[in-house]
Amino acid sequence: MVRFENVGLRYGAGREVLSDITFKLHPGRFYFLTGPSGAGKTTLLKLLYLAQRPSRGVISMFGEDAVNLSRARRPELRRRIGVVFQDFRLVPHLSVFDNVALPLRLAGVPEEELIGPVTDMIEWVGLTLALDQRPSTLSGGEQQRVAIARAVITRPELLVADEPTGNVDPQMAVRLLYLFSSMNKLGTTVVLATHDTSLMNRQPDAAVMRLERGRLDDPTGMIRNPPEQRGRR
Ligand SMILES: Nc1ncnc2c1ncn2[C@@H]1O[C@H](COP(=O)(O)OP(=O)(O)OP(=O)(O)O)[C@@H](O)[C@H]1O
């Protein structure tokens, strides 16, 4: 589904913040991306959701060359990827319903066809009572759930989440992990960046990619606990 080969990235003329990144993501798997602050997790996620181009290396997404993607192809590929941003990025003047409906409206889904799925999705994240509220009236955990609902409403093949439990208490973190895990069970490949080892321990089947100063900590580029070895441990 995704292949990185010797990918490097520098911002402007600075040093490389990612170096020699090589890995593959397999469809339907769950991956954690971890590592100390400043290791490059957000930057790696930006490459994954096509918000950034690498300075060198090969990135293939869904079988396409993601580095030399034409402007016309980019939105199409991007639609296959759901993103939960670290700072939510909800639209402040839109209600919970309209925030979650946004990706479907942008994709041209007619109003009568989106009401059912959006209402169901909001119910799934437990926010039916907040349907008409603006994001500013919600708690951090509630806003995070809106952001997750918006990211998955289009049933993306790949879901990328940057510290999605960073702003919530441990109990809410477990609930949010359950949402990601449920999406994963429905077939979505998940990449979740986190510092939270207790969260990672709750998902023992997940593969863990660890970044250290811009490099994956296994120099061969093999991901720890590769999915093929599931069940053998
Ligand atoms: N737009 C930018 N311009 C220049 N340098 C940047 C930019 N974004 C990130 N960096 C630098 O790249 C490095 C990696 O940053 P990144 O945000 O990817 O790390 P991170 O692992 O996500 O950190 P955190 O866990 O604190 O969010 C850091 O040294 C950071 O200062």
The ligand as a MOL file (V3000), in Angstrom:
LIG
                    3D

  0  0  0     0  0            999 V3000
M  V30 BEGIN CTAB
M  V30 COUNTS 31 33 0 0 0
M  V30 BEGIN ATOM
M  V30 1 N 8.2790 23.6840 8.8820 0
M  V30 2 C 9.4560 23.4140 9.4390 0
M  V30 3 N 10.5580 24.1530 9.1210 0
M  V30 4 C 11.7720 23.8660 9.6590 0
M  V30 5 N 12.0040 22.8740 10.5270 0
M  V30 6 C 10.9550 22.1190 10.8910 0
M  V30 7 C 9.6330 22.3350 10.3680 0
M  V30 8 N 8.7990 21.4140 10.9050 0
M  V30 9 C 9.5640 20.6620 11.7240 0
M  V30 10 N 10.8460 21.0690 11.7160 0
M  V30 11 C 11.9570 20.4410 12.4660 0
M  V30 12 O 12.0210 19.0850 12.0710 0
M  V30 13 C 12.3450 18.2610 13.1850 0
M  V30 14 C 11.2840 17.1780 13.3430 0
M  V30 15 O 10.0420 17.8040 13.7080 0
M  V30 16 P 8.6770 16.9980 13.8420 0
M  V30 17 O 7.6140 17.9860 14.1830 0
M  V30 18 O 8.4970 16.1620 12.6380 0
M  V30 19 O 9.0100 16.0640 15.1150 0
M  V30 20 P 8.0280 15.2030 16.0200 0
M  V30 21 O 8.7220 13.9020 16.2520 0
M  V30 22 O 6.6840 15.1610 15.4190 0
M  V30 23 O 7.9830 16.0250 17.3690 0
M  V30 24 P 6.7950 16.1400 18.4730 0
M  V30 25 O 6.6900 14.7860 19.1070 0
M  V30 26 O 7.3370 17.1710 19.4210 0
M  V30 27 O 5.5610 16.5800 17.7550 0
M  V30 28 C 12.4720 19.1650 14.3940 0
M  V30 29 O 13.8490 19.4580 14.5870 0
M  V30 30 C 11.7230 20.4130 13.9580 0
M  V30 31 O 12.2600 21.5680 14.5740 0
M  V30 END ATOM
M  V30 BEGIN BOND
M  V30 1 1 1 2
M  V30 2 1 2 3
M  V30 3 2 2 7
M  V30 4 2 3 4
M  V30 5 1 4 5
M  V30 6 2 5 6
M  V30 7 1 6 7
M  V30 8 1 6 10
M  V30 9 1 7 8
M  V30 10 2 8 9
M  V30 11 1 9 10
M  V30 12 1 10 11
M  V30 13 1 11 12
M  V30 14 1 11 30
M  V30 15 1 12 13
M  V30 16 1 13 14
M  V30 17 1 13 28
M  V30 18 1 14 15
M  V30 19 1 15 16
M  V30 20 2 16 17
M  V30 21 1 16 18
M  V30 22 1 16 19
M  V30 23 1 19 20
M  V30 24 2 20 21
M  V30 25 1 20 22
M  V30 26 1 20 23
M  V30 27 1 23 24
M  V30 28 2 24 25
M  V30 29 1 24 26
M  V30 30 1 24 27
M  V30 31 1 28 29
M  V30 32 1 28 30
M  V30 33 1 30 31
M  V30 END BOND
M  V30 END CTAB
M  END
